[in-house]
Amino acid sequence: MFTPLSSLTPSAQLCIDTRNVRPGTVRVAVAGEIDLSTAGALHAGLLAVLSAQLPERIEVDLAKVTFMDCAGLAVLVAAGKTAARTGCQLRITNPQPIVRRVLDLTGLLDILTARFDQTLLVATRSVPGSPIGSTARNVTQSVDLLVCV
């Protein structure tokens, strides 16, 4: 039997709250749904943190994320790869059960929730000629940002 789908409603608002929690560490707290309509805003927010603050670590707190689809997964993986190229480590924290399940099913849970590697930070920061050296990290100003789309 065919049952028509109810009319689609626009996705919930996505809020991104960015705060420096320790020297070199930025927490990006995300609230709402991460889907095709909001993934671009999350991606832009994470890239803005990387380029403006040059952190050593980014913690993406998903405690208030109620839904995440493959577009959200793609953003987290892409941002993680971009962060790694700049010597920054990205990890997610507090994924809710529905988000945790998606991460687990795709094999990304352990990768994206892994603890920060202290040896990677030391090795990355000591590479001569690095485009983002320790001097750039030391002069970067702390900026807190709240974005809702």
N, CA, C and O of each residue as an XYZ file, in Angstrom:
596
protein
N       0.832     -1.169      0.000
C       0.000      0.000      0.000
C       0.884      1.243      0.000
O       1.886      1.295      0.714
N       0.530      2.211     -0.772
C       1.290      3.445     -0.890
C       0.708      4.492      0.044
O      -0.490      4.772      0.011
N       1.570      5.070      0.881
C       1.144      6.136      1.779
C       1.913      7.394      1.422
O       3.143      7.404      1.490
N       1.220      8.446      1.045
C       1.940      9.675      0.686
C       2.620     10.281      1.906
O       2.110     10.188      3.023
N       3.761     10.894      1.687
C       4.488     11.562      2.758
C       3.793     12.862      3.105
O       3.225     13.526      2.238
N       3.840     13.219      4.364
C       3.294     14.518      4.744
C       4.164     15.612      4.153
O       5.304     15.368      3.757
N       3.627     16.801      4.098
C       4.402     17.894      3.510
C       5.678     18.120      4.304
O       5.693     18.022      5.531
N       6.721     18.416      3.595
C       8.021     18.610      4.228
C       8.087     19.987      4.856
O       7.633     20.974      4.277
N       8.655     20.040      6.040
C       8.827     21.322      6.711
C      10.284     21.707      6.641
O      11.146     20.833      6.558
N      10.584     22.994      6.671
C      11.981     23.409      6.643
C      12.714     22.860      7.864
O      12.121     22.676      8.927
N      13.980     22.607      7.701
C      14.750     22.044      8.814
C      14.858     23.043      9.957
O      14.690     24.250      9.781
N      15.137     22.512     11.106
C      15.268     23.353     12.296
C      16.463     24.281     12.152
O      17.398     24.020     11.396
N      16.402     25.340     12.880
C      17.481     26.316     12.883
C      18.762     25.669     13.401
O      18.717     24.815     14.286
N      19.890     26.074     12.852
C      21.186     25.602     13.307
C      21.914     26.765     13.949
O      22.062     27.822     13.335
N      22.365     26.585     15.171
C      23.145     27.610     15.864
C      24.553     27.088     16.091
O      24.759     25.925     16.437
N      25.504     27.966     15.890
C      26.914     27.634     16.084
C      27.493     28.660     17.037
O      27.506     29.854     16.740
N      27.969     28.202     18.174
C      28.542     29.073     19.198
C      30.023     28.721     19.345
O      30.368     27.597     19.708
N      30.882     29.678     19.065
C      32.328     29.452     19.079
C      32.956     30.179     20.256
O      32.760     31.381     20.435
N      33.712     29.440     21.054
C      34.377     30.024     22.223
C      35.772     29.431     22.396
O      35.996     28.242     22.166
N      36.701     30.289     22.807
C      38.028     29.811     23.192
C      37.918     29.279     24.614
O      37.547     30.019     25.526
N      38.238     27.998     24.812
C      38.105     27.403     26.140
C      39.439     27.295     26.868
O      39.477     27.267     28.098
N      40.519     27.237     26.122
C      41.878     27.204     26.648
C      42.775     27.776     25.565
O      42.379     27.840     24.401
N      43.965     28.187     25.931
C      44.884     28.646     24.880
C      45.069     27.562     23.814
O      45.424     26.426     24.130
N      44.831     27.917     22.575
C      45.017     26.984     21.470
C      43.837     26.069     21.207
O      43.873     25.291     20.254
N      42.786     26.136     22.026
C      41.628     25.249     21.855
C      40.352     26.064     21.711
O      40.052     26.926     22.536
N      39.607     25.774     20.648
C      38.339     26.429     20.389
C      37.238     25.377     20.451
O      37.356     24.303     19.861
N      36.171     25.698     21.171
C      34.999     24.815     21.211
C      33.932     25.420     20.316
O      33.569     26.589     20.448
N      33.437     24.593     19.398
C      32.356     24.990     18.513
C      31.139     24.170     18.924
O      31.043     22.985     18.606
N      30.207     24.810     19.636
C      28.993     24.141     20.088
C      27.917     24.314     19.015
O      27.604     25.432     18.605
N      27.364     23.201     18.576
C      26.376     23.210     17.505
C      25.032     22.777     18.093
O      24.966     21.834     18.881
N      23.964     23.472     17.703
C      22.625     23.121     18.169
C      21.669     23.120     16.984
O      21.718     24.010     16.135
N      20.804     22.120     16.935
C      19.820     22.019     15.867
C      20.063     20.802     15.009
O      20.581     19.789     15.478
N      19.688     20.905     13.755
C      19.833     19.808     12.802
C      20.916     20.138     11.791
O      20.984     21.249     11.265
N      21.766     19.142     11.529
C      22.800     19.303     10.505
C      22.364     18.447      9.325
O      22.450     17.219      9.363
N      21.899     19.108      8.289
C      21.450     18.418      7.094
C      21.878     19.222      5.864
O      22.663     20.165      5.970
N      21.366     18.849      4.729
C      21.778     19.505      3.486
C      21.541     21.016      3.518
O      22.308     21.777      2.927
N      20.486     21.450      4.201
C      20.184     22.882      4.210
C      21.043     23.679      5.198
O      21.129     24.901      5.079
N      21.673     23.019      6.161
C      22.467     23.739      7.164
C      23.944     23.362      7.159
O      24.747     24.022      7.819
N      24.313     22.326      6.435
C      25.706     21.851      6.440
C      26.675     22.918      5.941
O      27.797     23.016      6.438
N      26.258     23.706      4.976
C      27.126     24.762      4.446
C      27.490     25.789      5.504
O      28.625     26.263      5.557
N      26.518     26.130      6.347
C      26.787     27.091      7.421
C      27.778     26.512      8.435
O      28.663     27.221      8.915
N      27.629     25.234      8.756
C      28.573     24.602      9.680
C      29.967     24.558      9.068
O      30.955     24.853      9.739
N      30.041     24.192      7.806
C      31.336     24.130      7.130
C      32.005     25.507      7.118
O      33.192     25.630      7.422
N      31.242     26.529      6.769
C      31.789     27.893      6.750
C      32.244     28.314      8.145
O      33.288     28.949      8.291
N      31.470     27.965      9.164
C      31.842     28.311     10.533
C      33.131     27.643     10.977
O      33.977     28.271     11.613
N      33.279     26.368     10.643
C      34.503     25.648     11.024
C      35.717     26.191     10.270
O      36.796     26.334     10.845
N      35.541     26.489      8.992
C      36.655     27.061      8.228
C      37.022     28.449      8.730
O      38.196     28.818      8.731
N      36.025     29.225      9.158
C      36.296     30.554      9.710
C      37.120     30.450     10.985
O      38.039     31.241     11.199
N      36.799     29.492     11.822
C      37.585     29.270     13.049
C      39.022     28.908     12.688
O      39.967     29.437     13.272
N      39.178     28.011     11.732
C      40.529     27.594     11.321
C      41.347     28.762     10.780
O      42.511     28.927     11.143
N      40.752     29.558      9.927
C      41.533     30.631      9.292
C      41.718     31.851     10.192
O      42.771     32.487     10.147
N      40.739     32.183     10.991
C      40.836     33.393     11.812
C      41.607     33.175     13.100
O      42.328     34.067     13.547
N      41.465     31.994     13.708
C      42.057     31.782     15.025
C      43.278     30.871     15.019
O      44.050     30.864     15.979
N      43.461     30.105     13.952
C      44.596     29.192     13.849
C      44.786     28.350     15.118
O      45.882     28.323     15.677
N      43.736     27.668     15.576
C      43.859     26.907     16.820
C      44.679     25.627     16.630
O      44.876     25.152     15.511
N      45.141     25.097     17.737
C      45.794     23.787     17.717
C      44.759     22.682     17.764
O      44.974     21.587     17.245
N      43.615     22.988     18.401
C      42.546     22.004     18.578
C      41.187     22.678     18.388
O      40.966     23.822     18.786
N      40.295     21.921     17.765
C      38.892     22.345     17.675
C      38.044     21.208     18.221
O      38.122     20.074     17.748
N      37.232     21.527     19.225
C      36.267     20.574     19.769
C      34.897     20.950     19.218
O      34.407     22.051     19.469
N      34.287     20.054     18.478
C      32.953     20.302     17.941
C      31.964     19.589     18.863
O      31.840     18.365     18.833
N      31.263     20.374     19.681
C      30.336     19.836     20.676
C      28.967     19.634     20.032
O      28.317     20.592     19.614
N      28.537     18.366     19.956
C      27.277     18.029     19.306
C      26.176     17.695     20.317
O      25.208     17.020     19.966
N      26.308     18.149     21.549
C      25.344     17.817     22.602
C      23.921     18.246     22.260
O      22.963     17.604     22.691
N      23.773     19.316     21.497
C      22.436     19.824     21.192
C      22.044     19.606     19.731
O      21.143     20.269     19.217
N      22.722     18.681     19.073
C      22.367     18.338     17.696
C      21.335     17.216     17.744
O      21.591     16.149     18.301
N      20.179     17.465     17.161
C      19.080     16.513     17.216
C      18.992     15.615     15.992
O      18.260     14.625     16.002
N      19.728     15.947     14.940
C      19.704     15.161     13.708
C      20.946     15.498     12.905
O      21.394     16.644     12.885
N      21.503     14.484     12.238
C      22.614     14.728     11.328
C      22.540     13.701     10.207
O      22.408     12.504     10.463
N      22.623     14.171      8.967
C      22.613     13.265      7.827
C      23.993     13.217      7.187
O      24.974     13.686      7.766
N      24.062     12.646      5.984
C      25.359     12.471      5.320
C      26.020     13.805      4.984
O      27.246     13.871      4.896
N      25.248     14.857      4.795
C      25.845     16.172      4.542
C      26.625     16.638      5.768
O      27.700     17.223      5.632
N      26.101     16.385      6.948
C      26.814     16.709      8.182
C      28.078     15.883      8.344
O      29.118     16.397      8.755
N      27.983     14.606      8.020
C      29.169     13.738      8.083
C      30.254     14.261      7.145
O      31.428     14.325      7.510
N      29.850     14.630      5.943
C      30.814     15.129      4.958
C      31.504     16.393      5.458
O      32.706     16.563      5.255
N      30.756     17.277      6.108
C      31.331     18.512      6.635
C      32.357     18.195      7.719
O      33.448     18.765      7.720
N      32.022     17.302      8.633
C      32.950     16.966      9.717
C      34.231     16.328      9.185
O      35.325     16.645      9.654
N      34.098     15.435      8.214
C      35.286     14.795      7.627
C      36.129     15.822      6.873
O      37.349     15.857      7.030
N      35.485     16.657      6.058
C      36.223     17.675      5.293
C      36.911     18.669      6.218
O      38.067     19.029      5.996
N      36.208     19.112      7.247
C      36.810     20.061      8.189
C      37.976     19.416      8.940
O      38.990     20.063      9.201
N      37.826     18.150      9.280
C      38.921     17.434      9.945
C      40.155     17.343      9.069
O      41.276     17.516      9.546
N      39.952     17.072      7.789
C      41.084     16.993      6.856
C      41.730     18.358      6.660
O      42.956     18.465      6.633
N      40.922     19.394      6.526
C      41.454     20.748      6.379
C      42.228     21.150      7.626
O      43.307     21.734      7.533
N      41.679     20.838      8.783
C      42.363     21.148     10.044
C      43.709     20.439     10.108
O      44.712     21.046     10.483
N      43.739     19.178      9.750
C      44.982     18.407      9.797
C      46.050     19.021      8.896
O      47.231     19.029      9.243
N      45.633     19.536      7.738
C      46.606     20.158      6.825
C      47.215     21.424      7.418
O      48.313     21.817      7.024
N      46.531     22.060      8.346
C      47.056     23.276      8.963
C      47.722     23.007     10.309
O      48.159     23.938     10.985
N      47.799     21.732     10.700
C      48.416     21.390     11.975
C      47.455     21.425     13.147
O      47.880     21.408     14.302
N      46.184     21.473     12.864
C      45.145     21.519     13.901
C      44.477     20.152     13.983
O      44.365     19.439     12.986
N      44.036     19.800     15.185
C      43.291     18.563     15.370
C      41.834     18.906     15.643
O      41.543     19.812     16.425
N      40.915     18.185     14.999
C      39.494     18.383     15.199
C      38.910     17.097     15.755
O      39.204     16.003     15.271
N      38.067     17.245     16.792
C      37.349     16.083     17.309
C      35.962     16.508     17.719
O      35.729     17.665     18.070
N      35.030     15.552     17.671
C      33.685     15.858     18.118
C      33.498     15.317     19.528
O      34.123     14.336     19.932
N      32.616     15.990     20.266
C      32.308     15.570     21.625
C      30.796     15.532     21.805
O      30.055     16.197     21.082
N      30.359     14.762     22.759
C      28.957     14.694     23.186
C      27.944     14.401     22.084
O      26.892     15.040     22.051
N      28.220     13.462     21.182
C      27.191     13.171     20.175
C      25.991     12.508     20.844
O      26.150     11.583     21.641
N      24.798     12.980     20.519
C      23.570     12.403     21.041
C      23.357     11.019     20.425
O      23.953     10.714     19.392
N      22.524     10.180     21.034
C      22.372      8.798     20.550
C      22.094      8.675     19.052
O      22.665      7.805     18.394
N      21.232      9.525     18.502
C      20.927      9.414     17.073
C      22.137      9.780     16.219
O      22.375      9.159     15.183
N      22.889     10.766     16.639
C      24.096     11.177     15.919
C      25.189     10.132     16.113
O      25.894      9.782     15.166
N      25.326      9.639     17.328
C      26.313      8.592     17.629
C      26.066      7.364     16.756
O      27.010      6.751     16.257
N      24.808      7.013     16.578
C      24.455      5.844     15.771
C      24.901      6.037     14.322
O      25.467      5.122     13.724
N      24.653      7.206     13.759
C      25.074      7.492     12.379
C      26.601      7.409     12.267
O      27.133      6.828     11.321
N      27.287      7.990     13.236
C      28.757      7.949     13.219
C      29.264      6.519     13.347
O      30.224      6.134     12.680
N      28.621      5.739     14.198
C      29.030      4.346     14.407
C      28.794      3.514     13.148
O      29.668      2.751     12.737
N      27.632      3.655     12.541
C      27.301      2.884     11.339
C      28.228      3.190     10.169
O      28.479      2.326      9.329
N      28.730      4.404     10.113
C      29.615      4.787      9.005
C      31.086      4.542      9.312
O      31.948      4.768      8.463
N      31.375      4.079     10.531
C      32.763      3.823     10.905
C      33.535      5.074     11.290
O      34.761      5.030     11.391
N      32.848      6.184     11.505
C      33.515      7.448     11.818
C      33.540      7.778     13.307
O      34.221      8.721     13.712
N      32.815      7.027     14.128
C      32.717      7.359     15.544
C      34.091      7.396     16.217
O      34.442      8.393     16.847
N      34.858      6.337     16.092
C      36.168      6.297     16.743
C      37.136      7.314     16.154
O      37.962      7.875     16.874
N      37.042      7.551     14.871
C      37.950      8.493     14.207
C      37.668      9.926     14.653
O      38.589     10.665     14.999
N      36.390     10.316     14.645
C      36.039     11.704     14.940
C      35.969     12.024     16.436
O      35.972     13.195     16.817
N      35.907     10.995     17.283
C      35.855     11.245     18.727
C      37.172     10.912     19.414
O      37.253     10.938     20.642
N      38.194     10.603     18.644
C      39.487     10.228     19.228
C      40.065     11.375     20.059
O      39.868     12.549     19.743
N      40.769     11.019     21.107
C      41.419     12.033     21.958
C      42.471     12.772     21.145
O      42.999     12.255     20.160
N      42.761     13.988     21.578
C      43.792     14.772     20.912
C      45.144     14.113     21.125
O      45.435     13.609     22.210
N      45.962     14.118     20.093
C      47.289     13.514     20.125
C      48.328     14.592     20.438
O      48.585     15.467     19.612
N      48.918     14.530     21.622
C      49.899     15.534     22.043
C      51.152     15.503     21.171
O      51.725     16.555     20.886
N      51.588     14.316     20.741
C      52.808     14.242     19.932
C      52.602     14.876     18.564
O      53.538     15.449     18.007
N      51.392     14.784     18.009
C      51.119     15.400     16.717
C      51.242     16.917     16.808
O      51.765     17.555     15.893
N      50.766     17.491     17.899
C      50.858     18.939     18.070
C      52.306     19.396     18.126
O      52.676     20.382     17.489
N      53.120     18.686     18.884
C      54.526     19.057     19.001
C      55.227     18.909     17.659
O      55.994     19.787     17.264
N      54.977     17.816     16.956
C      55.625     17.588     15.667
C      55.187     18.623     14.641
O      56.017     19.128     13.885
N      53.915     18.943     14.602
C      53.405     19.898     13.619
C      53.948     21.291     13.865
O      54.317     21.990     12.922
N      53.998     21.693     15.095
C      54.429     23.051     15.405
C      55.925     23.238     15.220
O      56.387     24.375     15.123
N      56.696     22.157     15.169
C      58.135     22.314     15.049
C      58.636     22.130     13.621
O      59.844     22.141     13.388
N      57.737     21.962     12.672
C      58.140     21.775     11.282
C      58.634     23.098     10.718
O      57.884     24.074     10.688
N      59.914     23.146     10.258
C      60.426     24.397      9.680
C      59.682     24.738      8.396
O      59.335     23.859      7.607
N      59.445     26.025      8.205
C      58.800     26.478      6.980
C      57.311     26.197      6.928
O      56.693     26.331      5.872
N      56.725     25.808      8.053
C      55.291     25.547      8.080
C      54.541     26.836      7.753
O      54.872     27.892      8.292
N      53.532     26.767      6.874
C      52.807     27.987      6.513
C      52.081     28.609      7.701
O      51.793     29.806      7.697
N      51.792     27.817      8.695
C      51.158     28.340      9.899
C      52.043     27.938     11.061
O      51.867     26.867     11.642
N      52.975     28.777     11.395
C      53.928     28.469     12.453
C      53.444     28.909     13.815
O      52.357     29.469     13.952
N      54.259     28.650     14.819
C      53.859     28.991     16.181
C      53.723     30.502     16.366
O      52.944     30.943     17.211
N      54.463     31.307     15.595
C      54.349     32.760     15.722
C      52.951     33.225     15.363
O      52.365     34.048     16.065
N      52.414     32.697     14.266
C      51.056     33.081     13.864
C      50.049     32.675     14.933
O      49.099     33.414     15.196
N      50.238     31.529     15.544
C      49.318     31.085     16.589
C      49.377     32.011     17.797
O      48.351     32.267     18.426
N      50.552     32.512     18.127
C      50.697     33.326     19.330
C      50.084     34.718     19.195
O      49.683     35.306     20.200
N      50.002     35.254     17.989
C      49.490     36.609     17.833
C      48.010     36.651     17.475
O      47.422     37.731     17.402
N      47.408     35.498     17.253
C      46.002     35.459     16.903
C      45.142     35.874     18.085
O      45.340     35.397     19.202
N      44.198     36.754     17.840
C      43.326     37.223     18.907
C      42.205     36.225     19.157
O      41.791     35.485     18.265
N      41.732     36.228     20.382
C      40.629     35.389     20.784
C      39.325     36.045     20.335
O      39.102     37.228     20.592
N      38.463     35.276     19.663
C      37.189     35.801     19.196
C      36.106     34.788     19.532
O      36.232     33.609     19.203
N      35.037     35.248     20.192
C      33.879     34.420     20.437
C      32.829     34.783     19.393
O      32.643     35.956     19.071
N      32.144     33.768     18.868
C      31.226     33.997     17.771
C      29.979     33.157     17.967
O      30.078     31.982     18.322
N      28.823     33.727     17.746
C      27.562     33.004     17.761
C      26.870     33.262     16.438
O      26.588     34.407     16.087
N      26.597     32.183     15.698
C      25.949     32.307     14.405
C      24.726     31.396     14.394
O      24.822     30.225     14.763
N      23.602     31.911     13.985
C      22.389     31.105     13.808
C      21.891     31.306     12.394
O      21.810     32.435     11.910
N      21.556     30.214     11.731
C      21.016     30.300     10.377
C      19.640     29.697     10.337
O      19.008     29.670      9.281
